[in-house]
Structures are given as structure tokens and as C-alpha cells.
Amino acid sequence: MATVTVRKFAISPDPGEALDFTEGVDYFVDLFRDIGFEQSGTYTFRYADAECMMKAELTPSKDGYFLWMYVQALDEHTYRLHEIADAFSAHLVEATRRK
């Protein structure tokens, strides 16, 4: 998959822009484990199958964490990103703007 474009998305509590979550790291660890991701670092989680590779990255903010998703797949794979957003009771935001 080295030649496939990597796309960046935000999982956000707000549907219109990338906002941070106010929960602690344990909140993310538990939810990512439940949806099949493996923790690869304190703030990173990975998922891979025959169709795609995904990396979730938590970026600290003053109130909590921004949740960024990096996806490398031959198709859009947005259905999987929407499933992840639903698991967090959040929204998929394709723009990478921060508040």
C-alpha cells in the first residue's frame, strides 16, 4: 500500500470542525480496543486488514485531546470512519481545521 494516498480526518464532537474531546486517555483506550484497534503508543492506535491501514492519533489540547485519523486504502473507506465516529458518539470531519 505504499503508493496509496494517506488521508487525514478528524473525529470530533462537533460536525462542522475539529474540536477536542475532554475525556482522558483511558476513554480512548477502551473504545479503540472495543472496535478492533491495537494501542501502538501512549497516544496512537492502529488497525490493519487486507483492505486498509488506519492510524488514530491523539494530540493533546488545553482541555483534552484532538482525535485524528489517518487512512490508507484503495477506496474512500469513509464507511469505516463513520463507524469509528459513531463509537465515540461523534462526527467525521474531513476538514482539518482546529478551533
Secondary structure as GFF3:
##gff-version 3
##sequence-region A 1 99
A	DSSP	beta_strand	6	12	.	.	.	ID=ss1
A	DSSP	alpha_helix	25	34	.	.	.	ID=ss2
A	DSSP	beta_strand	38	41	.	.	.	ID=ss3
A	DSSP	beta_strand	44	48	.	.	.	ID=ss4
A	DSSP	beta_strand	52	60	.	.	.	ID=ss5
A	DSSP	beta_strand	65	73	.	.	.	ID=ss6
A	DSSP	alpha_helix	78	87	.	.	.	ID=ss7
A	DSSP	beta_strand	91	93	.	.	.	ID=ss8
###
